[in-house]
Amino acid sequence: MKLIPLTASVLIGAAALCIGHLNTSEAGSVEPLIQPNAEAKTLKIDSGHSSVLFRIQHNEAAYFYGRFNEVAGEVVFDEDDPAKCSVEVIIKAGSVDTNSANRDKHVLSPDFLDAKQFPELKFKSKKVERDGAVWKATGDLMLHGASHEITIDFEKTGEGKGRRGETLMGFHSRFEIERADWGMEYMVGPLSNEIELTVSLEVKGS
Amino acid sequence: MDPQELLLTGVLAPALAAGVLLGLGWKVWRREDADSDGRWSGAPALAIAFLLTFYLLSGMPVSLLPDSPRTPTGLDWLAWLAVPAIFLLPLEQKLGRWKHLLRGVVAVAMVRLVLNTAFESTFEADVGRRWLAGLSALYMLIWAALTRVCGQRTGASSPLVLWTMAAGLAVLAALTGSAKIGQLGGALAAALGAATVLAWCRPRLTLAGGGVGLALLLLFGLGMNAHVYSYTESTEILLIASAPLFALLADLPPLRFKRPALRTLVVVLLTALPIGIAITRAAMAFAAESDEYGDYYDY
């Protein structure tokens, strides 16, 4: 009678081993989580996981940082063929956040962004190139009612999967503009002409 | 901003420009009009003083031509409108009953052009029509009231009433978002301050020949920019706009005084009353939104 539990234990153990082996076999046959890009992917910017920061120097002293809380747009990305890539980023000027309600109003007023007349900051690429890990997007930056061509260096920071299995990619860029070129020449001096923008985007798509 | 630079660009330069032009006009036109001096110099003096500060603050206004590198803003349109207004508004004196047509055209053109970006991108068609009709009507109402209060008068009373409005708008705009609109209002106030001092010395000096109309064009244009494109609330803007209507109360018997100095004092106090309320409200709102991160005007 003592053989029955012993036999049962052996069978259960064997079954467990078999299942484990099967799982291992399955894992071995599953495609890798991150695949090489076979074709260009169209991915939407996820505002909730993206950051747009700006930096301006105050009275030639400290760097002051602010942020924009709403960003949208689309990235078409092909790791192997930069010519197929494109970037369009739209930032809501009204979402500026400088940690002070009165200062936000001032930044949004006609003194600076003039957000009620020009509610969006927009970058639309015309050409994307790659130099090793560094990507370069050349396109028009539309801001404050003016448009100028700039080239932005950016890097791909990573790639993963979302909870629903969608593709996630991260891109990061830091670049500088001179605000007077876009007609924001008010208070150049007390506030630097140079503004550094840091854009970290998470994009997602199927 | 450097206080010395602020004083130079926003006060001294426009005051000097207006003072010189008014003085020249006083010399040139003193014999042409039996009732007053400098009848034609008010409009150019105020416009050039305003444009000078505009240039010192932001450079030339953006071109209105199709190949312009930037979309003109409401302030750009206002600056450009001041140029034809120099020649157009003095005609009001010569038009008799037709002056109302001129005022209507100026009102509609000013509202439509200064709010051009709002009409093109923000306002839906029917909303835009309501803004155009409402603001044009308000503009004409204020123009009629200002004409009655100070349009035909000589001496310091007229520029002082307009100075009160310009200085009030300048403070209000600066408190509610835009230091630039505040500085432009301050420049107009400085020019009107120079006119007040000159008129005090030379009581026959007048702003009637287009000066009042031009001051109103700039005041109303700055007010629209402050409300529509910045963060000045409707209540505060309407309080400032109602100032000339309050000034009309000086014609009512209990407040009607024959002595010019007393009458001027009453008119200015009545003008300042709604402006003071507006500034107090704005200052309280500003203080309520201020936080531990300090005064953002500390440039």
Chai-1 contact restraints between the chains, C-beta under 6 A:
chainA,res_idxA,chainB,res_idxB,connection_type,confidence,min_distance_angstrom,max_distance_angstrom,comment,restraint_id
A,N99,B,Y293,contact,1.0,0.0,6.0,A-B,restraint_1
A,S100,B,D291,contact,1.0,0.0,6.0,A-B,restraint_2
A,S100,B,Y293,contact,1.0,0.0,6.0,A-B,restraint_3
A,S100,B,Y296,contact,1.0,0.0,6.0,A-B,restraint_4
A,A101,B,E289,contact,1.0,0.0,6.0,A-B,restraint_5
A,N102,B,E289,contact,1.0,0.0,6.0,A-B,restraint_6
A,N102,B,S290,contact,1.0,0.0,6.0,A-B,restraint_7
A,N102,B,Y296,contact,1.0,0.0,6.0,A-B,restraint_8
A,R103,B,Y296,contact,1.0,0.0,6.0,A-B,restraint_9
A,K105,B,G177,contact,1.0,0.0,6.0,A-B,restraint_10
A,K105,B,Y231,contact,1.0,0.0,6.0,A-B,restraint_11
A,H106,B,G177,contact,1.0,0.0,6.0,A-B,restraint_12
A,H106,B,Y296,contact,1.0,0.0,6.0,A-B,restraint_13
A,S109,B,G177,contact,1.0,0.0,6.0,A-B,restraint_14
A,S109,B,S178,contact,1.0,0.0,6.0,A-B,restraint_15
A,S109,B,S230,contact,1.0,0.0,6.0,A-B,restraint_16
A,P110,B,L75,contact,1.0,0.0,6.0,A-B,restraint_17
A,P110,B,S178,contact,1.0,0.0,6.0,A-B,restraint_18
A,P110,B,K180,contact,1.0,0.0,6.0,A-B,restraint_19
A,P110,B,Y229,contact,1.0,0.0,6.0,A-B,restraint_20
A,D111,B,S178,contact,1.0,0.0,6.0,A-B,restraint_21
A,D111,B,A179,contact,1.0,0.0,6.0,A-B,restraint_22
A,D111,B,K180,contact,1.0,0.0,6.0,A-B,restraint_23
A,D114,B,T73,contact,1.0,0.0,6.0,A-B,restraint_24
A,K116,B,Y229,contact,1.0,0.0,6.0,A-B,restraint_25
A,Q117,B,T73,contact,1.0,0.0,6.0,A-B,restraint_26
A,Q117,B,T117,contact,1.0,0.0,6.0,A-B,restraint_27
A,Q117,B,Y229,contact,1.0,0.0,6.0,A-B,restraint_28
A,G145,B,R70,contact,1.0,0.0,6.0,A-B,restraint_29
A,G145,B,T71,contact,1.0,0.0,6.0,A-B,restraint_30
A,A146,B,P69,contact,1.0,0.0,6.0,A-B,restraint_31
A,A146,B,R70,contact,1.0,0.0,6.0,A-B,restraint_32
A,G183,B,R70,contact,1.0,0.0,6.0,A-B,restraint_33
A,Y186,B,K180,contact,1.0,0.0,6.0,A-B,restraint_34
A,P190,B,M1,contact,1.0,0.0,6.0,A-B,restraint_35
A,P190,B,Y299,contact,1.0,0.0,6.0,A-B,restraint_36
